[in-house]
Amino acid sequence: GAGVSQSPSNKVTEKGKDVELRCDPISGHTALYWYRQSLGQGLEFLIYFQGNSAPDKSGLPSDRFSAERTGGSVSTLTIQRTQQEDSAVYLCASSLESSGKITQYFGPGTRLTVL
Amino acid sequence: GESVGLHLPTLSVQEGDNSIINCAYSNSASDYFIWYKQESGKGPQFIIDIRSNMDKRQGQRVTVLLNKTVKHLSLQIAATQPGDSAVYFCAETNGGATNKLIFGTGTLLAVQP
């Protein structure tokens, strides 16, 4: 079946520009997560959406980062006024989160390069 | 703060041997642990998970062991194959209201033919 998809797969932008990254979770999954992975590092939690509940934004590194999830499905991560330190792979994951099924399944990621 | 760390950043094994990747965690309240495999240029791929009420769980060629006394997690891969070469991450939930995962920095498994 279809997994988590993300677009674009690669994004190169200039410092100061805004970027939008998209995530399509697995159909029926109510929970959606964004993580960031810097080169050679583990994954860093950014934000979590679950149904109609208020999102957990505790991992967002600055107010330049924001995310939305429309209709409980597709999510967009926006980075405003990008900086070079924002360069990383941005990964999206979704999980069913019912009946104790909390396994997160990841998409292929978007590699962001800020010049 | 809470963290999940790995003892060995790189593990080199011969094809056919068994591999053991270790992980330490610091949050005794964590109740769910998971291992992911990440190949170059791809997202993490689920391998196996375990809840804190268990100490062992087996999958196909993989076994996860959990020792809550010393807060230690390990992944055993039997008969390691070249296709197992990747970075392996352990992760834990933080036991909070969300199920966000806290990841270690990863172990690179290199399988020599």
Chai-1 contact restraints between the chains, C-beta under 6 A:
chainA,res_idxA,chainB,res_idxB,connection_type,confidence,min_distance_angstrom,max_distance_angstrom,comment,restraint_id
A,G42,B,F103,contact,1.0,0.0,6.0,A-B,restraint_1
A,G42,B,G104,contact,1.0,0.0,6.0,A-B,restraint_2
A,G42,B,T105,contact,1.0,0.0,6.0,A-B,restraint_3
A,G42,B,G106,contact,1.0,0.0,6.0,A-B,restraint_4
A,L43,B,F103,contact,1.0,0.0,6.0,A-B,restraint_5
A,F45,B,K100,contact,1.0,0.0,6.0,A-B,restraint_6
A,Y48,B,T98,contact,1.0,0.0,6.0,A-B,restraint_7
A,Y48,B,K100,contact,1.0,0.0,6.0,A-B,restraint_8
A,D56,B,T98,contact,1.0,0.0,6.0,A-B,restraint_9
A,L91,B,G43,contact,1.0,0.0,6.0,A-B,restraint_10
A,I102,B,N99,contact,1.0,0.0,6.0,A-B,restraint_11
A,T103,B,F46,contact,1.0,0.0,6.0,A-B,restraint_12
A,T103,B,D49,contact,1.0,0.0,6.0,A-B,restraint_13
A,F106,B,G43,contact,1.0,0.0,6.0,A-B,restraint_14
A,F106,B,P44,contact,1.0,0.0,6.0,A-B,restraint_15
A,G107,B,G43,contact,1.0,0.0,6.0,A-B,restraint_16
A,P108,B,K42,contact,1.0,0.0,6.0,A-B,restraint_17
A,P108,B,G43,contact,1.0,0.0,6.0,A-B,restraint_18
A,G109,B,G43,contact,1.0,0.0,6.0,A-B,restraint_19
